[in-house]
Amino acid sequence: MKKKLLLLVFLMISHLIMAQEKTRVGVLKGACAIPFTYILANPLYEFTYYNSADEIAKAIKAGLIDVTNISSVAAEKLVTQLKGQVSVSAVTSNTGFCIITSDGDLTSFSGLLGKQVHIVKDSLADKLFSFLLDKNSIPVRSDEVGVEIVYDDNNSEIIAGLNSGLYEYAVLAEPYISSVLTNSKRKYAAIDLQDEYQKIYGSDKVIPQTVLLVLSQFENNYTSDYVRLKYDIQNSIRKVKSQPVDAANVLNENKIGVSPFYSAKIISKLFLCYSENTKSDFTLSLGL
């Protein structure tokens, strides 16, 4: 009886200690950090900042963080590689990709025939654009009956190319769209890729751009902490959407790779959301 009592006390103390541990959040600097805006000052969370998705992936594989918010493409790779070790908890933003161009007459994919379109290789934009070209029976090739995709290393290169006039067509999302349109009155957001996708699958279908990725061990062993995390993230996103001016200030003050460029106007244009039960027909095996 005494041994059982001691064991019970030990288990209770162990549970309390486990519950008091801080939730380890991996923050990818830049737009992926936005859902965490209003928990950055919360002492129940321990934040580690990363400069790239590759760094985040290494940290997850090493078990150094419990949760992160990353692109759906990066999440897809990790879910595939770490079968059963991680899971997608929620969608935190939907796509807002558009074809940016100086061509004021562009209204459909057929208008891209014989053109070069710049895009970041292996990004969600790349997958979605190629997917839509295929659905519109447009081949990827450098002649008058196809569309040539030209790959850039990052969005900054694409913005520079559009602003200098070297690029005529490119695929971008916010906040990069606003950056280009603000600097040039001769650039247009001509085709919305989400709209093109919905023409095929219906207006209720969306493409997840960023998702909350959770370590399965954390989800299963720290249930109360996991529930609190989801509640706090949901409230943070809701507050960012309702108070974009304050959110922009918080992001700038924390210096997490979100520059003053992230004005309230730009944040308000992001397709932020919190959805745990979103189904997508897009060919991403995200387990949603």
Rosetta silent file (secondary structure, phi, psi, omega in degrees, C-alpha in Angstrom):
SEQUENCE: MKKKLLLLVFLMISHLIMAQEKTRVGVLKGACAIPFTYILANPLYEFTYYNSADEIAKAIKAGLIDVTNISSVAAEKLVTQLKGQVSVSAVTSNTGFCIITSDGDLTSFSGLLGKQVHIVKDSLADKLFSFLLDKNSIPVRSDEVGVEIVYDDNNSEIIAGLNSGLYEYAVLAEPYISSVLTNSKRKYAAIDLQDEYQKIYGSDKVIPQTVLLVLSQFENNYTSDYVRLKYDIQNSIRKVKSQPVDAANVLNENKIGVSPFYSAKIISKLFLCYSENTKSDFTLSLGL
SCORE:     score description
SCORE:     0.000 S_00000001
   1 L     0.000  -43.640 -179.452    0.000    0.000    0.000 S_00000001
   2 H   -64.199  -39.673  179.373    2.800    2.366    0.938 S_00000001
   3 H   -64.844  -39.954  179.851    4.625    1.582   -2.302 S_00000001
   4 H   -65.174  -39.324  179.244    1.478    2.262   -4.312 S_00000001
   5 H   -64.777  -42.970  178.492    0.993    5.575   -2.531 S_00000001
   6 H   -63.177  -40.203  178.776    4.599    6.595   -3.207 S_00000001
   7 H   -63.708  -41.016  179.373    4.207    5.613   -6.839 S_00000001
   8 H   -63.846  -43.578  178.595    1.025    7.691   -7.113 S_00000001
   9 H   -62.509  -41.749  179.535    2.739   10.720   -5.564 S_00000001
  10 H   -62.176  -42.924 -179.631    5.701   10.280   -7.938 S_00000001
  11 H   -66.378  -37.962  179.282    3.410   10.139  -10.946 S_00000001
  12 H   -66.044  -43.122  178.877    1.510   13.220   -9.805 S_00000001
  13 H   -65.044  -41.594  179.220    4.728   15.188   -9.286 S_00000001
  14 H   -61.883  -40.136  179.878    6.054   13.999  -12.655 S_00000001
  15 H   -64.445  -42.379  179.955    2.855   15.131  -14.339 S_00000001
  16 H   -63.817  -40.626  179.408    3.076   18.562  -12.738 S_00000001
  17 H   -64.280  -43.687  179.668    6.695   18.938  -13.791 S_00000001
  18 H   -63.308  -38.865 -177.943    5.869   17.884  -17.355 S_00000001
  19 H   -70.333  -23.898 -177.729    2.952   20.288  -17.506 S_00000001
  20 H   -85.825  -12.396  178.870    5.152   23.137  -16.368 S_00000001
  21 L   -64.265  143.602  179.366    7.694   22.664  -19.139 S_00000001
  22 L   -74.237  144.011  174.388    7.609   25.360  -21.777 S_00000001
  23 E   -75.840  126.176 -175.547    6.294   24.497  -25.200 S_00000001
  24 E   -88.504  113.543 -175.935    9.214   24.738  -27.629 S_00000001
  25 E  -107.968  125.331  174.780    8.237   26.785  -30.680 S_00000001
  26 E   -94.101  117.834 -176.378   10.386   26.922  -33.789 S_00000001
  27 E  -106.198  116.588  174.247    9.873   30.253  -35.534 S_00000001
  28 E   -82.962  117.277 -175.656   10.843   30.549  -39.180 S_00000001
  29 L   -59.464  139.044 -179.258   11.740   34.199  -39.657 S_00000001
  30 L   114.889 -153.322 -174.306    9.504   36.067  -42.059 S_00000001
  31 H   -61.168  -29.868 -179.685    5.831   35.661  -42.933 S_00000001
  32 H   -65.789  -15.442 -179.825    5.616   32.216  -41.281 S_00000001
  33 H   -80.982  -16.022 -171.648    6.170   33.935  -37.916 S_00000001
  34 H   -57.430  -42.124  179.130    2.969   35.987  -38.139 S_00000001
  35 H   -60.363  -19.417 -179.130    0.593   33.450  -36.469 S_00000001
  36 H   -90.297    1.529 -171.946    2.837   33.581  -33.363 S_00000001
  37 H   -45.673  -50.606 -172.525    2.616   37.388  -33.057 S_00000001
  38 H   -97.292   18.255  168.331    0.576   37.514  -29.873 S_00000001
  39 H  -120.630    3.437 -177.722    2.213   34.639  -28.017 S_00000001
  40 L   -62.033  -28.488 -179.412    5.784   35.920  -28.407 S_00000001
  41 L   -97.014    3.611 -178.006    5.625   37.483  -24.933 S_00000001
  42 L   -79.284  120.251 -177.240    3.921   34.484  -23.321 S_00000001
  43 L   -67.456   -9.947  179.609    6.258   32.882  -20.713 S_00000001
  44 L   -80.089   -5.665 -178.174    4.705   29.465  -21.324 S_00000001
  45 E  -120.614  142.794  176.877    6.487   29.292  -24.680 S_00000001
  46 E  -114.345  120.462 -173.547   10.169   29.024  -25.527 S_00000001
  47 E  -104.636  134.094  171.704   11.049   30.417  -28.943 S_00000001
  48 E  -123.162  132.170 -173.265   13.960   29.456  -31.167 S_00000001
  49 E  -103.254  138.928 -177.283   14.406   31.399  -34.387 S_00000001
  50 E  -128.570  150.391 -176.238   15.494   29.915  -37.710 S_00000001
  51 L   -95.950  -13.163 -177.440   16.487   31.473  -41.013 S_00000001
  52 L  -149.618  160.347  177.682   15.398   28.705  -43.370 S_00000001
  53 H   -65.024  -30.663  178.280   13.005   25.793  -43.736 S_00000001
  54 H   -64.735  -39.399  177.939   16.021   23.452  -43.857 S_00000001
  55 H   -65.026  -41.287  177.752   17.088   24.620  -40.392 S_00000001
  56 H   -61.779  -43.891 -179.098   13.561   24.042  -39.103 S_00000001
  57 H   -60.122  -42.982  179.032   13.523   20.554  -40.631 S_00000001
  58 H   -63.479  -40.151 -179.730   16.781   19.625  -38.874 S_00000001
  59 H   -66.023  -39.540  178.684   15.432   20.886  -35.548 S_00000001
  60 H   -66.320  -45.178  179.979   12.232   18.858  -35.930 S_00000001
  61 H   -62.077  -31.994 -179.539   14.143   15.703  -36.861 S_00000001
  62 L   -86.064   -3.166  179.573   16.361   16.181  -33.803 S_00000001
  63 L    71.994   27.206 -175.826   13.329   16.675  -31.560 S_00000001
  64 L   -86.668  -17.951  178.891   14.455   20.167  -30.538 S_00000001
  65 L  -132.713  154.347 -178.845   11.084   21.858  -31.083 S_00000001
  66 L   -94.676  -29.298 -174.473    7.475   20.838  -30.454 S_00000001
  67 E  -153.478  151.935  174.179    5.728   22.963  -33.040 S_00000001
  68 E  -152.545  167.401  175.085    6.389   25.253  -35.981 S_00000001
  69 E  -122.197  115.546 -174.952    4.530   27.081  -38.728 S_00000001
  70 E  -138.101  172.838  179.636    5.909   26.424  -42.219 S_00000001
  71 E   -64.885  153.129 -179.461    4.859   26.285  -45.852 S_00000001
  72 H   -64.123  -28.953  177.936    2.650   23.389  -46.894 S_00000001
  73 H   -67.506  -45.955  178.099    5.368   22.223  -49.306 S_00000001
  74 H   -64.265  -38.575  179.182    7.962   21.999  -46.511 S_00000001
  75 H   -64.961  -40.463  179.277    5.380   20.318  -44.284 S_00000001
  76 H   -57.949  -44.289 -179.578    4.574   17.779  -46.989 S_00000001
  77 H   -62.721  -42.948 -177.695    8.232   16.750  -47.185 S_00000001
  78 H   -70.806  -38.865  177.491    8.537   16.350  -43.410 S_00000001
  79 H   -61.922  -38.048  179.456    5.269   14.421  -43.075 S_00000001
  80 H   -71.169  -43.488 -177.581    6.524   12.055  -45.795 S_00000001
  81 H   -72.324  -39.390 -174.116   10.027   11.688  -44.359 S_00000001
  82 L  -108.647   57.742 -175.147    9.025   11.405  -40.696 S_00000001
  83 L   -52.182  119.424  178.049    6.048    9.103  -40.977 S_00000001
  84 L    85.101  -12.569 -177.070    4.138    9.157  -37.713 S_00000001
  85 L   -91.250  -23.407  178.229    6.568   11.517  -35.996 S_00000001
  86 E  -136.572  159.150  176.686    4.888   14.773  -37.066 S_00000001
  87 E  -148.247  156.080  176.579    1.416   15.823  -38.090 S_00000001
  88 E   -85.642  119.775 -176.910   -0.348   18.838  -39.541 S_00000001
  89 E   -87.750  -38.750 -177.740   -2.452   20.388  -36.800 S_00000001
  90 E  -163.734  157.548  171.812   -4.097   23.235  -38.702 S_00000001
  91 E   -88.689  130.812 -177.427   -3.969   25.433  -41.784 S_00000001
  92 E  -109.889  -11.718  171.634   -2.823   28.947  -40.827 S_00000001
  93 E  -161.609  149.683  177.198   -3.056   30.683  -44.205 S_00000001
  94 E  -103.531  164.858 -175.779   -4.420   30.013  -47.668 S_00000001
  95 L   -67.702  149.589  175.079   -2.779   30.814  -50.970 S_00000001
  96 L  -139.425   37.190 -176.234   -2.902   34.258  -52.488 S_00000001
  97 L   -74.334  137.345  175.780   -0.763   33.682  -55.569 S_00000001
  98 E  -135.560  156.222  171.538   -1.234   35.918  -58.590 S_00000001
  99 E   -87.576  116.783 -179.533    0.484   36.376  -61.919 S_00000001
 100 E   -97.312  131.780 -174.230    2.095   39.806  -61.773 S_00000001
 101 E  -155.992  164.349  172.081    2.731   41.464  -65.107 S_00000001
 102 L   -96.564   -0.217 -179.586    2.953   44.706  -67.053 S_00000001
 103 L   -83.870   98.975 -177.579    0.657   43.140  -69.662 S_00000001
 104 L   -70.745   -9.244 -179.184   -2.672   44.877  -69.077 S_00000001
 105 L   -95.888   -3.861 -176.530   -4.428   42.590  -71.547 S_00000001
 106 L   -74.447  119.918  179.939   -3.685   39.313  -69.705 S_00000001
 107 L  -131.206  -11.049 -177.754   -6.940   37.755  -68.478 S_00000001
 108 L  -150.251  168.032 -179.374   -6.464   34.000  -68.916 S_00000001
 109 H   -63.014  -30.364 -179.770   -3.828   31.270  -69.071 S_00000001
 110 H   -63.591  -24.269  178.275   -4.080   31.195  -72.855 S_00000001
 111 H   -73.002   -7.214  179.302   -2.613   34.702  -72.859 S_00000001
 112 H   -92.556   -5.084 -178.645    0.626   33.227  -71.463 S_00000001
 113 L   -57.947  129.982 -179.676    1.329   31.118  -74.545 S_00000001
 114 L    80.722    5.720 -177.014    4.833   31.812  -75.821 S_00000001
 115 L  -105.590  161.549  172.660    5.727   33.752  -72.656 S_00000001
 116 E  -101.019  131.315  178.034    8.298   33.290  -69.881 S_00000001
 117 E  -119.817  124.233 -178.543    6.946   33.149  -66.332 S_00000001
 118 E   -89.717  140.782 -174.591    9.342   33.548  -63.405 S_00000001
 119 E  -159.172  154.551  177.152    8.789   31.525  -60.276 S_00000001
 120 E   -80.876  125.909 -175.169   10.686   30.143  -57.268 S_00000001
 121 L   -64.016  138.880  176.547   11.634   26.523  -57.958 S_00000001
 122 L    62.710   17.224  176.499   10.001   23.751  -55.911 S_00000001
 123 L   -87.766  171.478  175.052    7.804   26.253  -54.086 S_00000001
 124 H   -61.981  -36.814  177.335    4.062   25.937  -53.587 S_00000001
 125 H   -59.241  -41.947  178.854    3.691   28.569  -56.308 S_00000001
 126 H   -61.256  -48.764 -178.889    5.688   26.319  -58.645 S_00000001
 127 H   -63.380  -45.532 -176.595    3.532   23.283  -57.874 S_00000001
 128 H   -66.982  -43.832 -178.999    0.253   25.161  -58.131 S_00000001
 129 H   -64.370  -44.989  178.621    1.137   26.989  -61.355 S_00000001
 130 H   -63.099  -39.490  178.195    2.376   23.790  -63.063 S_00000001
 131 H   -60.250  -44.688 -178.271   -0.731   21.978  -61.845 S_00000001
 132 H   -72.013  -34.314  175.207   -3.014   24.643  -63.343 S_00000001
 133 H   -61.040  -43.905  179.785   -1.123   24.713  -66.640 S_00000001
 134 H   -62.312  -42.779 -179.925   -1.679   20.970  -66.917 S_00000001
 135 H   -65.823  -25.443  177.681   -5.389   21.338  -66.105 S_00000001
 136 L   -95.207   11.462  178.214   -5.636   23.953  -68.866 S_00000001
 137 L    56.702   37.927  178.100   -3.841   21.598  -71.297 S_00000001
 138 L  -109.665  117.798 -179.115   -0.928   24.014  -71.671 S_00000001
 139 L   -74.748  152.322  174.785    2.501   22.364  -71.978 S_00000001
 140 E   -90.853  100.823 -179.432    5.592   23.695  -70.218 S_00000001
 141 L  -162.590  156.711 -173.251    7.909   24.436  -73.146 S_00000001
 142 L   -93.665   65.668  173.410    9.658   27.374  -74.754 S_00000001
 143 L  -148.901 -174.092 -172.539    7.626   27.907  -77.923 S_00000001
 144 L   -74.726  -10.972  179.811    4.433   29.604  -79.035 S_00000001
 145 L  -106.490    8.375 -179.604    2.154   26.734  -77.955 S_00000001
 146 L  -138.603 -179.490  176.705    3.533   26.448  -74.443 S_00000001
 147 E  -119.475  128.931  178.507    4.627   28.446  -71.409 S_00000001
 148 E   -92.521  122.964  176.521    8.279   28.582  -70.391 S_00000001
 149 E   -94.145  123.689  178.059    8.865   28.515  -66.627 S_00000001
 150 E  -108.694  123.999 -174.451   12.034   30.325  -65.576 S_00000001
 151 E   -93.056  135.719  174.341   13.204   29.504  -62.080 S_00000001
 152 E  -114.598  159.435 -177.117   14.610   32.013  -59.604 S_00000001
 153 L   -74.135  -31.802 -177.462   16.257   31.255  -56.260 S_00000001
 154 L  -157.706  171.483 -178.200   13.944   33.446  -54.192 S_00000001
 155 H   -68.524  -27.668  179.541   11.161   36.020  -54.310 S_00000001
 156 H   -62.532  -38.788  177.795   13.605   38.907  -53.866 S_00000001
 157 H   -64.493  -39.963 -179.781   15.156   38.084  -57.241 S_00000001
 158 H   -66.629  -43.326  179.011   11.733   38.042  -58.851 S_00000001
 159 H   -60.167  -44.352  179.694   10.774   41.386  -57.299 S_00000001
 160 H   -62.002  -41.442  179.806   14.036   42.934  -58.538 S_00000001
 161 H   -65.158  -40.165  178.839   13.429   41.552  -62.040 S_00000001
 162 H   -69.093  -43.637 -177.982    9.872   42.907  -62.179 S_00000001
 163 H   -66.340  -32.126 -179.323   10.846   46.304  -60.792 S_00000001
 164 H   -83.646  -12.875 -178.534   13.718   46.663  -63.270 S_00000001
 165 L    89.903    0.599  179.330   11.567   45.646  -66.221 S_00000001
 166 L   -72.385  -31.123  179.098   13.664   42.551  -67.001 S_00000001
 167 L  -106.558  138.472  177.476   10.756   40.248  -66.120 S_00000001
 168 L  -105.060  -27.212 -179.406    7.326   40.629  -67.669 S_00000001
 169 E  -135.647  137.638  178.129    5.480   37.755  -65.956 S_00000001
 170 E  -157.352  157.205  176.440    5.958   36.197  -62.520 S_00000001
 171 E  -107.309  123.059 -179.794    4.015   34.338  -59.830 S_00000001
 172 E  -139.302  164.305  172.581    4.008   35.964  -56.388 S_00000001
 173 L  -125.094  172.290  172.308    1.921   36.091  -53.216 S_00000001
 174 L   -68.731  146.627    8.404    1.472   38.751  -50.557 S_00000001
 175 L   -89.441    4.088 -175.935    3.303   40.589  -49.181 S_00000001
 176 H   -67.870  -32.129  178.531    5.509   40.496  -52.302 S_00000001
 177 H   -59.603  -48.314 -178.822    2.629   41.490  -54.575 S_00000001
 178 H   -62.840  -34.198  179.196    2.119   44.741  -52.686 S_00000001
 179 H   -60.705  -43.888 -179.191    5.853   45.421  -52.806 S_00000001
 180 H   -71.621  -47.193 -175.984    5.828   45.288  -56.615 S_00000001
 181 H   -66.946  -30.129  178.221    2.545   47.117  -57.149 S_00000001
 182 H   -68.458  -35.297 -176.743    3.560   49.873  -54.732 S_00000001
 183 H   -86.628  -10.100 -177.897    6.761   50.536  -56.656 S_00000001
 184 L  -148.016  125.947  177.168    5.199   50.491  -60.103 S_00000001
 185 L   -82.943   -4.559 -179.031    1.889   51.755  -61.434 S_00000001
 186 L  -102.949   13.954  176.361    2.454   49.741  -64.611 S_00000001
 187 L  -111.335  147.270 -176.889    2.284   46.320  -62.947 S_00000001
 188 E  -133.357  148.083  168.777   -0.942   44.360  -62.443 S_00000001
 189 E   -89.087   92.306 -166.586   -2.142   41.352  -60.482 S_00000001
 190 E   -81.902  -44.178 -176.435   -3.616   39.811  -63.606 S_00000001
 191 E  -131.653  125.979  177.716   -4.636   36.249  -62.723 S_00000001
 192 E   -90.057  118.179 -176.044   -5.461   34.889  -59.263 S_00000001
 193 H   -68.332  -29.906  176.188   -4.344   31.241  -59.090 S_00000001
 194 H   -64.935  -40.869  177.221   -6.810   30.457  -56.297 S_00000001
 195 H   -61.913  -41.828  179.507   -9.639   31.660  -58.560 S_00000001
 196 H   -64.149  -38.682  178.074   -8.340   29.459  -61.385 S_00000001
 197 H   -64.570  -42.030 -178.217   -8.211   26.490  -59.023 S_00000001
 198 H   -70.768  -23.790  174.754  -11.773   27.123  -57.860 S_00000001
 199 H   -63.357  -28.426 -178.344  -13.003   27.245  -61.455 S_00000001
 200 H   -88.072  -44.116 -170.022  -11.981   23.593  -61.637 S_00000001
 201 H  -111.169   -6.210  179.257  -12.936   22.297  -58.170 S_00000001
 202 L   110.318  154.843 -173.280  -15.532   24.708  -56.818 S_00000001
 203 L   -70.257  -14.507 -178.559  -15.614   27.891  -54.752 S_00000001
 204 L   -91.340    2.170 -177.793  -15.335   26.048  -51.420 S_00000001
 205 L   -98.541  131.924  179.912  -11.900   24.574  -52.221 S_00000001
 206 L  -130.120  161.043  178.394   -8.757   26.288  -51.018 S_00000001
 207 L  -109.459  120.709  178.316   -5.030   25.597  -51.127 S_00000001
 208 E   -69.409  132.228  177.903   -3.166   25.745  -47.805 S_00000001
 209 E   -97.625  -43.845  175.485   -0.086   27.971  -47.962 S_00000001
 210 E  -129.590  149.657 -178.492    1.199   27.592  -44.398 S_00000001
 211 E  -138.301  156.062  175.768    0.380   25.000  -41.776 S_00000001
 212 E   -88.604  116.703 -177.785    1.012   24.339  -38.099 S_00000001
 213 E  -106.426  127.968 -173.182    3.270   21.291  -37.857 S_00000001
 214 E  -122.173  139.452  174.861    3.389   19.475  -34.508 S_00000001
 215 E   -69.775  126.652 -175.837    5.696   16.806  -33.124 S_00000001
 216 H   -59.324  -34.786  179.062    3.528   13.738  -32.480 S_00000001
 217 H   -61.843  -40.413  177.551    5.301   13.072  -29.177 S_00000001
 218 H   -67.749  -45.359 -178.628    4.259   16.513  -27.929 S_00000001
 219 H   -59.830  -40.222 -175.054    0.708   16.106  -29.195 S_00000001
 220 H   -84.810  -32.995 -173.937    0.285   12.707  -27.517 S_00000001
 221 H   -96.920  -18.566 -178.695    2.195   13.225  -24.251 S_00000001
 222 L  -126.910   63.874 -172.645    1.319   16.815  -23.407 S_00000001
 223 H   -57.653  -46.780 -177.620   -2.351   16.954  -24.213 S_00000001
 224 H   -65.149  -38.788  178.235   -3.219   19.975  -22.067 S_00000001
 225 H   -66.827  -37.611  179.943   -0.265   21.946  -23.446 S_00000001
 226 H   -66.427  -42.453  178.326   -1.247   20.990  -26.992 S_00000001
 227 H   -63.668  -43.217  178.791   -4.845   22.133  -26.448 S_00000001
 228 H   -63.033  -41.435  178.731   -3.606   25.416  -24.949 S_00000001
 229 H   -57.496  -49.230 -178.455   -1.230   25.905  -27.887 S_00000001
 230 H   -61.647  -40.962  179.336   -4.026   25.551  -30.432 S_00000001
 231 H   -63.791  -44.699 -178.253   -6.227   27.933  -28.475 S_00000001
 232 H   -67.080  -40.172  178.804   -3.451   30.538  -28.184 S_00000001
 233 H   -65.149  -43.615  179.443   -2.495   30.312  -31.875 S_00000001
 234 H   -60.435  -43.911  179.009   -6.107   30.667  -32.948 S_00000001
 235 H   -67.655  -35.975  178.850   -6.539   33.747  -30.762 S_00000001
 236 H   -63.473  -45.827  179.196   -3.247   35.203  -31.991 S_00000001
 237 H   -63.359  -42.793  178.983   -4.313   34.885  -35.626 S_00000001
 238 H   -60.513  -40.347 -178.999   -7.725   36.369  -34.855 S_00000001
 239 H   -70.325  -38.845  177.018   -6.065   39.327  -33.139 S_00000001
 240 H   -59.438  -42.817 -178.176   -3.608   39.868  -36.013 S_00000001
 241 H   -69.283  -34.568 -177.242   -6.529   40.032  -38.441 S_00000001
 242 H   -87.667  -21.668 -178.483   -8.560   42.404  -36.275 S_00000001
 243 L  -130.963   62.719 -174.795   -5.646   44.630  -35.200 S_00000001
 244 H   -62.026  -31.625  179.748   -3.225   44.733  -38.161 S_00000001
 245 H   -66.058  -48.819  178.876   -1.645   48.046  -37.109 S_00000001
 246 H   -64.462  -40.112  179.589   -0.744   46.758  -33.658 S_00000001
 247 H   -60.597  -42.531  178.760    0.348   43.407  -35.117 S_00000001
 248 H   -60.796  -40.703  178.867    2.726   45.152  -37.519 S_00000001
 249 H   -65.335  -42.766  179.480    4.268   47.040  -34.607 S_00000001
 250 H   -62.490  -43.910  179.782    4.687   43.872  -32.528 S_00000001
 251 H   -63.252  -43.485  179.726    6.349   42.061  -35.413 S_00000001
 252 H   -65.461  -39.745 -179.109    8.721   44.930  -36.098 S_00000001
 253 H   -66.055  -32.852 -176.796    9.652   45.269  -32.424 S_00000001
 254 H   -83.077   -8.600  174.785   10.515   41.586  -32.093 S_00000001
 255 L    49.674   56.520 -178.429   12.918   41.687  -35.045 S_00000001
 256 L  -111.149   37.953  177.245   12.035   38.235  -36.339 S_00000001
 257 L    84.163    5.201  177.349   12.771   38.847  -39.966 S_00000001
 258 L  -107.694  103.576 -173.522    9.597   40.811  -40.495 S_00000001
 259 L   -78.407  172.245  176.230   10.730   44.281  -41.514 S_00000001
 260 L   -57.212  -14.722  176.003    8.773   47.553  -41.350 S_00000001
 261 L   -56.170  -27.905  178.954    7.781   46.602  -44.902 S_00000001
 262 L   -79.123   74.031  178.974    5.059   44.526  -43.215 S_00000001
 263 L   -73.946  167.250  178.101    2.696   47.412  -42.802 S_00000001
 264 H   -58.667  -35.481 -178.801   -0.803   46.980  -41.460 S_00000001
 265 H   -62.763  -41.580 -178.477   -2.116   47.287  -45.015 S_00000001
 266 H   -71.346  -43.754  179.262   -0.039   44.327  -46.185 S_00000001
 267 H   -58.553  -38.511 -178.529   -0.842   42.142  -43.170 S_00000001
 268 L   -66.971  -17.742  179.806   -4.542   42.754  -43.765 S_00000001
 269 L   -89.562  -11.706  179.873   -4.157   41.320  -47.271 S_00000001
 270 L   -70.330  146.263 -177.715   -2.694   38.011  -46.093 S_00000001
 271 L   -89.632   59.171 -179.153   -5.063   35.044  -46.227 S_00000001
 272 E   -71.837  144.889  178.714   -4.631   34.187  -42.550 S_00000001
 273 E  -160.063  175.767  170.359   -6.946   31.588  -41.067 S_00000001
 274 E  -143.420  107.384 -176.312   -7.117   28.801  -38.518 S_00000001
 275 E  -137.184  118.320 -179.501   -8.711   25.619  -39.763 S_00000001
 276 L   -90.792  -14.046 -173.493   -8.213   22.168  -38.280 S_00000001
 277 L  -126.085   33.113 -179.861  -10.602   20.361  -40.608 S_00000001
 278 L   -81.681  130.000  174.638   -9.856   21.777  -44.044 S_00000001
 279 L  -103.636  135.601  178.223   -9.867   19.306  -46.915 S_00000001
 280 L  -126.004  136.390  178.152   -7.924   20.116  -50.069 S_00000001
 281 L   -85.617   -5.420 -179.441   -8.107   18.297  -53.381 S_00000001
 282 L   -65.986  152.439 -172.487   -4.703   19.648  -54.360 S_00000001
 283 L   -79.059   55.902  173.271   -2.005   17.006  -54.731 S_00000001
 284 L  -118.540  120.728 -178.442   -0.339   17.662  -51.376 S_00000001
 285 L   -84.825   72.501 -174.874   -0.364   14.707  -48.995 S_00000001
 286 L   -93.081   -1.148  179.546   -0.736   16.844  -45.876 S_00000001
 287 L    69.074   23.652 -179.094   -2.961   14.473  -43.957 S_00000001
 288 L   -84.524    0.000    0.000   -5.695   17.108  -43.674 S_00000001
